[in-house]
Amino acid sequence: MEAQHQGFDIVQKLLGITMLGTEWVLWLLIALSIVSLAVVIERIIFFNKMKFDMTDFSEKLTQSLVAKDWDSMKRLCESTPALAAQTILRGIEAKDRGAHAMEESMTGYMIGHRQKLDQGLMILGTLGNNAPFIGLFGTVLGIIIAFRDLALNPQGGASVVMRGISEALIATAVGLIVAIPAVIAYNYFQRIVKRHGSNAESLSKLLMSHKAQ
């Protein structure tokens, strides 16, 4: 009997959490949506600054490589903050130390700069994966409150429960509203990051192939 009484107390304490209602869950989701939007805007601005024409850059770089015009290559790379261009610039600056130094300089820069490209994406990924669960948690709380209200007011009938459940489902809807754009933005930015990485690797191999000649 004592164990049952202790278990009942625990349940009552847990039920006390539902007294907080679902409103705080909605406010939390709204705050997370603002964070997500801020990250998206920051990443858009960041990647727009790193835009460059890969085809045109590659052609100009090849022409300079064929002519062995290192000064022209350096000016070309300095003209854009794109990862690929800045990676090649590190290789050019290390050319006097040999091919191995050039490869290491470019590889080190790519690895270090990858963290800047990935900045904020973990937030979007986390929100995309967990916002629906936060919304579902709010819905569960709302359903518990609805049945508690029915127990306190049995005369209200099913209308009491249905009204409470309909209000509770808003939390799940808001959770999905937060998660879906975050997932879309996360996948979009991941493709951009991979493209920048591929461009950098491609141009670094182009540089080393001409250096070896």
Residue pairs with C-beta under 8 A, 6 or more apart in sequence:
15 144
15 148
17 141
18 141
18 144
18 145
18 148
20 141
21 141
21 142
21 145
22 138
22 139
22 141
22 142
22 145
22 167
22 168
22 170
22 171
25 134
25 135
25 137
25 138
25 141
25 171
26 138
26 170
26 171
26 174
28 134
29 131
29 134
29 135
29 138
29 171
29 174
29 175
29 178
30 174
32 127
32 131
32 134
32 178
33 177
33 178
35 123
35 127
36 123
36 124
36 127
36 178
36 181
36 182
36 185
39 120
39 123
39 124
39 185
40 124
40 181
40 185
42 120
43 119
43 120
43 121
43 185
43 189
46 119
47 189
47 192
49 81
50 80
50 81
50 82
50 83
50 196
51 82
52 80
52 82
52 84
52 85
54 84
54 199
57 76
57 80
57 82
57 84
57 85
57 203
58 202
58 203
58 206
60 76
61 73
61 76
61 88
61 203
61 206
61 207
62 206
64 70
64 72
64 73
64 76
65 73
65 206
65 207
65 210
66 210
70 92
70 95
73 88
73 92
74 89
74 92
74 93
76 85
77 85
77 86
77 88
77 89
77 92
78 85
78 89
79 85
82 196
82 199
83 110
83 113
83 117
83 196
83 197
83 199
83 200
84 196
84 199
84 200
84 202
84 203
85 203
86 109
86 113
87 106
87 109
87 110
87 113
87 200
87 203
87 204
88 106
88 200
88 203
88 204
88 207
90 105
90 106
90 108
90 109
91 102
91 103
91 105
91 106
91 204
91 207
91 208
92 102
92 207
93 105
94 101
94 102
94 104
94 105
95 102
95 211
99 208
99 211
99 212
102 207
102 208
102 211
103 204
103 208
106 200
106 204
106 207
107 204
110 197
110 200
110 201
110 204
114 193
114 197
117 192
117 193
117 196
117 197
118 193
121 186
121 189
121 190
121 193
124 182
124 183
124 185
124 186
124 189
125 182
125 186
127 178
127 179
127 182
128 179
128 180
128 182
128 183
128 186
129 179
130 179
131 175
131 176
131 178
131 179
131 182
132 172
132 175
132 176
132 179
133 175
134 171
134 175
135 171
135 172
135 173
135 174
135 175
135 176
135 178
136 171
136 172
136 175
137 171
138 168
138 171
138 172
138 174
138 175
139 168
139 169
139 171
139 172
140 168
141 168
141 171
142 164
142 165
142 167
142 168
142 169
142 171
143 164
143 165
143 168
145 164
145 168
146 160
146 161
146 163
146 164
146 165
146 168
147 161
147 164
149 156
149 160
149 161
149 164
150 156
150 157
150 160
150 161
150 164
153 160
